[in-house]
């Protein structure tokens, strides 16, 4: 018997921040077969994949977007979202950082080679350039430069004289991703002001050094309320930037974020089966111990949307109508989405009888 009591949800706290970066993938997309046409080592722990669609047709994409990469690893299809590092109109290229202990990034760095084949979903995401010719301000940290370089190159291709400032924080000079590409870009475009900041510079480094706090971000990036600001990097860096921009009166609508989230820490899963009512279809599915809502639904043949499978893209977002869930962290839901009752099917599990609007 499927019965529900008073609505209540269990949500594990996370840092604030909208999930605009992780917009839902376009409906009806089919996985696109691609071949690895080239591998380019950017730093000791970052690798660029140059990809060719097997049908020869490069999909249209916007600067700042990402593709969901569908790798087969140990007999399982595993999905991860990686941003494009190519400007609009360029070929398909994504730069992937090796995460210590990372199952998928280790596969990319150790197993992929020229000629390897897998599938892509996308493009997806709304970390996009605004139309117009106003000033642009970019703050990137570490691998956060990946979508940012796509945006900067696209903006300069449209208007080489556009007022653009890029502040890029790295650990050391050897850790600067796209170092030569950025240097050439700045030399070719006097309107681009490029500032590198190293937290652990070697002797002889004459540029900016140390960690970036709000005051230094404001000094280097500026707080021009007429500019558009694009932030992508570690959570602490972005929070400091958001805070100082807010204090300076920069409208929230003029600040865009790109948040890279690690695979989730699994919430404590219930040890008993739980019934889930999918309201739209009227189907009741029994979630087995250890399963997520998404895994339970897919096992029973429900046509549920999903993409990255790690709480990073919001494609599997659904609304809890009644019941309780435990949600793994990190994930890309904003406080507003949580307050409206949304959860991520890939990262949540029912802890009791549950009804969802899907």
Backbone torsions as a table, in degrees:
resi	resn	phi	psi	omega
1	UNK	NA	126.7	-179.1
2	UNK	-93.6	113.1	-179.0
3	UNK	-133.5	146.8	-178.1
4	UNK	-127.2	145.3	175.6
5	UNK	-102.8	-151.6	-179.9
6	UNK	-64.6	132.9	-179.7
7	UNK	-59.0	133.1	175.3
8	UNK	-159.5	139.4	-179.6
9	UNK	-124.1	146.1	174.3
10	UNK	-105.0	117.3	-179.8
11	UNK	-125.1	129.5	178.5
12	UNK	-82.6	127.4	-173.5
13	UNK	-60.8	150.1	173.5
14	UNK	-142.0	171.5	176.2
15	UNK	-67.4	155.4	-179.9
16	UNK	-71.7	158.5	175.9
17	UNK	148.8	132.9	-178.9
18	UNK	-71.1	163.9	-179.4
19	UNK	-107.8	30.9	-176.8
20	UNK	-58.6	-33.5	-179.6
21	UNK	-58.7	-34.0	-169.9
22	UNK	-98.8	50.9	177.9
23	UNK	-63.0	154.6	-176.4
24	UNK	-64.5	145.1	177.0
25	UNK	-65.2	156.4	-179.4
26	UNK	-64.7	136.3	-177.7
27	UNK	-64.3	147.3	174.6
28	UNK	80.3	6.7	-179.9
29	UNK	-69.4	140.3	172.5
30	UNK	-108.6	148.0	177.1
31	UNK	-56.8	139.5	-176.1
32	UNK	-105.8	117.5	178.4
33	UNK	-67.9	132.2	178.1
34	UNK	-133.0	160.9	177.6
35	UNK	-121.6	139.5	174.9
36	UNK	-75.2	111.3	-178.1
37	UNK	-94.0	-17.8	-179.3
38	UNK	-164.0	152.1	175.8
39	UNK	-126.8	129.0	-177.6
40	UNK	-129.3	117.5	179.1
41	UNK	-78.9	118.9	-179.1
42	UNK	-91.6	-47.2	173.4
43	UNK	-139.9	-176.9	-178.4
44	UNK	-60.1	-27.8	-176.7
45	UNK	-124.0	18.8	175.1
46	UNK	-131.0	138.0	-174.6
47	UNK	-133.9	131.1	176.2
48	UNK	-97.0	128.7	174.2
49	UNK	-98.2	122.0	172.0
50	UNK	-96.4	121.5	-169.7
51	UNK	-116.8	145.1	175.4
52	UNK	-122.4	123.4	173.6
53	UNK	-62.7	137.2	-177.1
54	UNK	-68.0	-21.4	176.4
55	UNK	-87.8	0.8	177.1
56	UNK	79.5	0.8	-177.3
57	UNK	-105.3	112.7	177.6
58	UNK	-77.7	122.0	-178.1
59	UNK	-68.3	148.8	173.8
60	UNK	-67.8	139.2	176.1
61	UNK	-146.1	160.8	176.4
62	UNK	-103.4	146.8	174.1
63	UNK	-56.2	136.7	179.8
64	UNK	94.8	-8.0	-179.5
65	UNK	-84.5	175.9	179.8
66	UNK	-137.6	162.6	171.4
67	UNK	-113.8	150.1	170.5
68	UNK	-93.4	120.4	-176.5
69	UNK	-94.8	127.5	-176.1
70	UNK	-107.8	96.9	-178.3
71	UNK	-97.6	144.0	171.1
72	UNK	-98.2	115.5	-177.0
73	UNK	-128.9	122.0	179.0
74	UNK	52.8	41.2	176.4
75	UNK	80.4	2.2	178.9
76	UNK	-115.7	144.7	172.0
77	UNK	-89.8	118.1	-176.8
78	UNK	-117.5	136.0	-176.1
79	UNK	-112.5	138.4	173.5
80	UNK	-141.6	143.6	179.1
81	UNK	-95.2	126.1	178.2
82	UNK	-131.7	133.4	-177.3
83	UNK	-71.6	149.9	172.7
84	UNK	-73.7	142.3	175.5
85	UNK	-110.7	9.9	-179.0
86	UNK	-100.9	148.6	175.8
87	UNK	-74.0	164.6	177.0
88	UNK	-57.6	136.7	-178.4
89	UNK	87.9	-7.0	178.2
90	UNK	-87.6	-177.1	177.6
91	UNK	-79.3	-178.1	179.7
92	UNK	-86.5	121.7	177.3
93	UNK	-149.3	133.2	179.1
94	UNK	-132.7	137.8	-179.6
95	UNK	-108.1	128.0	-171.4
96	UNK	-122.6	126.7	179.6
97	UNK	-91.2	138.9	177.0
98	UNK	-74.6	121.7	178.2
99	UNK	-97.9	125.2	179.6
100	UNK	-53.8	122.9	-178.5
101	UNK	78.5	2.8	-177.5
102	UNK	-75.2	120.5	-177.2
103	UNK	-62.2	-49.2	-174.8
104	UNK	-77.1	-45.6	-178.9
105	UNK	-64.6	-32.2	175.4
106	UNK	-65.5	-39.5	176.9
107	UNK	-61.1	-44.6	-179.3
108	UNK	-60.6	-47.7	-174.2
109	UNK	-74.7	-30.4	-172.7
110	UNK	-103.9	-29.2	-172.2
111	UNK	-106.9	-32.1	-177.3
112	UNK	-72.3	144.4	176.6
113	UNK	-147.2	168.4	177.2
114	UNK	-57.3	129.1	-176.8
115	UNK	101.7	-16.0	177.2
116	UNK	-61.4	146.5	-178.3
117	UNK	-125.4	142.3	171.9
118	UNK	-158.5	-163.2	-175.3
119	UNK	-127.5	152.6	177.7
120	UNK	-120.1	148.2	166.5
121	UNK	-117.8	139.3	177.2
122	UNK	131.0	-165.9	8.7
123	UNK	-79.2	161.0	-176.3
124	UNK	-143.7	159.2	172.8
125	UNK	114.4	150.8	-179.4
126	UNK	-128.4	33.2	170.9
127	UNK	-85.5	73.4	-163.8
128	UNK	-118.8	157.8	175.7
129	UNK	-70.4	138.3	171.6
130	UNK	-76.8	145.3	172.7
131	UNK	-68.3	150.8	178.9
132	UNK	123.4	-172.1	-175.3
133	UNK	-130.7	16.9	-178.1
134	UNK	-72.7	173.2	-178.9
135	UNK	-63.0	146.6	177.7
136	UNK	-122.0	135.7	179.2
137	UNK	-126.9	126.0	-177.3
138	UNK	-121.6	134.2	172.7
139	UNK	-124.4	120.3	-179.2
140	UNK	-127.3	147.7	175.1
141	UNK	-133.7	128.9	178.4
142	UNK	57.0	-129.2	-177.9
143	UNK	-72.2	-3.4	174.4
144	UNK	-63.5	-11.3	176.8
145	UNK	-70.2	-16.6	-173.2
146	UNK	-57.6	-58.4	177.5
147	UNK	-73.6	-25.8	-177.0
148	UNK	-66.1	-40.7	-179.8
149	UNK	-65.8	-32.7	174.9
150	UNK	-62.5	-42.7	179.7
151	UNK	-67.8	-44.5	-177.7
152	UNK	-63.9	-47.9	-179.3
153	UNK	-63.4	-38.1	179.1
154	UNK	-66.8	-43.0	179.6
155	UNK	-62.8	-41.5	179.9
156	UNK	-70.4	-32.0	176.8
157	UNK	-66.1	-33.5	178.5
158	UNK	-75.6	-39.2	-178.1
159	UNK	-149.4	96.3	-176.9
160	UNK	-61.9	-16.2	-177.3
161	UNK	-100.5	7.0	-176.5
162	UNK	-67.1	139.4	180.0
163	UNK	-72.5	106.2	-176.7
164	UNK	-129.7	135.1	176.2
165	UNK	-127.0	130.5	178.9
166	UNK	-125.4	119.8	173.8
167	UNK	-108.6	121.4	-174.0
168	UNK	-124.0	116.6	-179.0
169	UNK	-97.4	128.4	177.9
170	UNK	-134.9	167.0	178.8
171	UNK	-75.3	-51.8	-178.4
172	UNK	-142.5	173.5	-179.5
173	UNK	-62.8	-34.6	179.1
174	UNK	-69.5	-16.9	-178.3
175	UNK	-95.9	3.2	179.4
176	UNK	-74.7	111.0	178.5
177	UNK	-75.9	137.8	-178.6
178	UNK	62.4	34.2	-174.5
179	UNK	-56.4	-51.1	-177.6
180	UNK	-68.9	-39.3	179.2
181	UNK	-61.8	-41.6	178.2
182	UNK	-67.8	-41.0	179.4
183	UNK	-60.6	-45.5	-179.9
184	UNK	-65.5	-36.4	179.5
185	UNK	-64.5	-43.7	-179.8
186	UNK	-68.1	-37.5	178.5
187	UNK	-65.7	-36.2	-176.9
188	UNK	-81.1	-15.7	-175.0
189	UNK	-132.7	93.2	-179.5
190	UNK	-59.6	-22.2	180.0
191	UNK	-73.8	-14.2	179.0
192	UNK	-90.7	121.1	174.6
193	UNK	-102.3	114.5	-178.4
194	UNK	-107.7	125.3	179.5
195	UNK	-124.8	117.3	173.5
196	UNK	-92.9	138.0	176.2
197	UNK	-126.7	119.9	-178.2
198	UNK	-108.5	130.5	179.8
199	UNK	-82.3	-26.8	179.5
200	UNK	-133.6	65.1	-176.1
201	UNK	-72.5	152.3	173.7
202	UNK	-78.8	164.5	176.8
203	UNK	-59.2	137.0	179.9
204	UNK	101.0	-12.5	177.6
205	UNK	-69.7	126.1	-175.5
206	UNK	-105.9	-0.9	-178.6
207	UNK	-87.5	-166.1	179.1
208	UNK	-64.9	146.4	-178.2
209	UNK	-142.9	164.8	178.7
210	UNK	94.3	180.0	-180.0
211	UNK	-90.1	149.8	-177.9
212	UNK	-90.5	120.9	170.4
213	UNK	-106.3	-178.2	-176.3
214	UNK	-58.3	-42.9	-177.7
215	UNK	-63.7	-42.5	-179.4
216	UNK	-70.9	-36.5	176.6
217	UNK	-60.9	-44.5	179.7
218	UNK	-62.4	-39.8	-178.6
219	UNK	-68.7	-40.1	-175.4
220	UNK	-85.1	-38.4	-175.9
221	UNK	-91.6	-29.2	-175.4
222	UNK	85.4	165.1	-179.9
223	UNK	-131.4	37.3	-179.9
224	UNK	-64.6	113.7	-177.2
225	UNK	-67.0	-13.0	177.9
226	UNK	-87.4	-9.6	-178.4
227	UNK	-87.2	161.2	168.8
228	UNK	-100.1	132.3	-177.9
229	UNK	-109.9	135.2	179.6
230	UNK	-125.6	123.2	-174.5
231	UNK	-121.4	130.8	176.2
232	UNK	-152.5	117.9	-179.4
233	UNK	168.9	-164.5	-180.0
234	UNK	-59.2	152.7	-174.8
235	UNK	-56.6	-44.4	-177.8
236	UNK	-61.6	-40.7	179.0
237	UNK	-63.8	-44.9	-177.9
238	UNK	-68.5	-38.4	178.5
239	UNK	-63.8	-41.0	178.0
240	UNK	-63.0	-41.6	-179.8
241	UNK	-66.7	-45.3	179.8
242	UNK	-60.0	-41.4	-178.4
243	UNK	-64.5	-47.0	-176.9
244	UNK	-70.0	-34.4	177.6
245	UNK	-68.1	-39.6	177.8
246	UNK	-63.5	-44.4	179.9
247	UNK	-63.8	-30.9	180.0
248	UNK	-81.2	-3.5	177.2
249	UNK	88.1	14.2	176.4
250	UNK	-71.1	125.0	-178.3
251	UNK	-60.4	141.8	-179.4
252	UNK	-57.5	-32.2	-178.3
253	UNK	-67.8	-14.2	-179.1
254	UNK	-100.4	11.0	178.4
255	UNK	-122.3	121.1	178.8
256	UNK	-115.4	147.8	-174.9
257	UNK	-125.7	150.2	171.1
258	UNK	-130.5	115.7	-175.2
259	UNK	-112.4	120.8	174.1
260	UNK	-92.3	122.9	-177.4
261	UNK	-113.3	138.1	176.3
262	UNK	-74.2	166.5	174.4
263	UNK	-58.3	144.4	-171.6
264	UNK	-70.2	149.4	166.4
265	UNK	-79.9	122.6	-172.5
266	UNK	-66.1	131.7	173.5
267	UNK	-68.0	158.4	177.3
268	UNK	-62.6	119.3	-176.1
269	UNK	-88.1	144.1	177.7
270	UNK	-65.3	149.8	-178.7
271	UNK	-95.4	-2.6	178.9
272	UNK	-116.6	150.8	175.1
273	UNK	-60.8	147.0	178.6
274	UNK	-131.9	141.6	179.8
275	UNK	-90.3	135.6	179.2
276	UNK	-123.5	123.5	174.5
277	UNK	-94.4	117.8	174.3
278	UNK	-91.6	101.0	-166.6
279	UNK	-58.6	-42.0	-174.4
280	UNK	-63.1	-42.9	-179.2
281	UNK	-90.8	-17.0	-177.0
282	UNK	77.8	6.6	-178.4
283	UNK	-83.0	139.9	172.2
284	UNK	-108.9	123.2	-176.3
285	UNK	-117.4	139.8	176.0
286	UNK	-93.7	115.1	176.1
287	UNK	-78.0	123.3	179.7
288	UNK	-80.5	155.9	176.4
289	UNK	-54.1	131.4	179.4
290	UNK	91.8	-12.2	-178.1
291	UNK	-87.1	152.8	167.6
292	UNK	-87.6	169.4	175.8
293	UNK	-58.3	-43.0	-179.2
294	UNK	-63.7	-46.5	-179.1
295	UNK	-60.7	-39.9	179.1
296	UNK	-64.9	-44.6	-179.6
297	UNK	-65.4	-44.0	179.9
298	UNK	-64.9	-38.3	178.9
299	UNK	-60.1	-32.3	-180.0
300	UNK	-91.3	7.1	173.5
301	UNK	86.5	12.3	177.7
302	UNK	-74.0	141.1	-179.7
303	UNK	-86.8	77.6	-178.1
304	UNK	-96.2	138.8	177.7
305	UNK	-73.6	141.5	174.1
306	UNK	-162.9	162.6	179.3
307	UNK	-143.1	-80.9	-167.8
308	UNK	-78.0	-25.3	178.7
309	UNK	70.2	7.8	-179.0
310	UNK	-128.0	22.3	175.9
311	UNK	76.7	20.6	-173.9
312	UNK	-110.5	-9.5	-172.6
313	UNK	-121.4	-13.7	178.1
314	UNK	68.5	7.1	179.4
315	UNK	-64.4	-28.4	-177.5
316	UNK	-95.7	12.2	-177.4
317	UNK	-59.1	134.7	174.8
318	UNK	-144.7	161.9	-174.8
319	UNK	-100.2	131.0	175.3
320	UNK	-81.2	122.6	178.8
321	UNK	-91.4	-44.3	178.5
322	UNK	-150.0	148.0	176.0
323	UNK	107.2	-168.6	-172.7
324	UNK	-127.8	144.0	173.5
325	UNK	-133.9	155.2	167.4
326	UNK	-110.2	131.0	-172.4
327	UNK	-116.4	126.9	179.7
328	UNK	-72.7	156.5	179.5
329	UNK	-125.7	150.6	-2.1
330	UNK	-78.4	164.8	173.3
331	UNK	-151.6	171.8	-168.1
332	UNK	-100.6	11.8	179.0
333	UNK	-71.9	139.6	175.6
334	UNK	-86.0	162.5	176.3
335	UNK	-57.1	-34.8	179.8
336	UNK	-66.5	-40.3	178.6
337	UNK	-67.0	-39.5	177.4
338	UNK	-62.1	-44.2	-178.6
339	UNK	-62.7	-29.8	178.8
340	UNK	-82.4	-0.3	174.8
341	UNK	93.8	13.8	-178.9
342	UNK	-83.7	151.1	172.2
343	UNK	-142.4	174.3	178.7
344	UNK	-108.8	121.5	-175.6
345	UNK	-61.5	-31.2	-177.0
346	UNK	-75.5	-21.1	-172.0
347	UNK	-118.4	3.4	-177.0
348	UNK	-121.8	154.2	173.6
349	UNK	-136.7	147.8	177.9
350	UNK	-72.7	134.2	176.3
351	UNK	-102.9	-0.5	176.5
352	UNK	-165.7	-175.6	176.1
353	UNK	-52.5	135.9	-170.5
354	UNK	-137.2	142.4	172.9
355	UNK	-124.6	129.7	-178.8
356	UNK	-128.8	152.2	-178.3
357	UNK	-87.6	70.3	179.1
358	UNK	-149.1	NA	NA
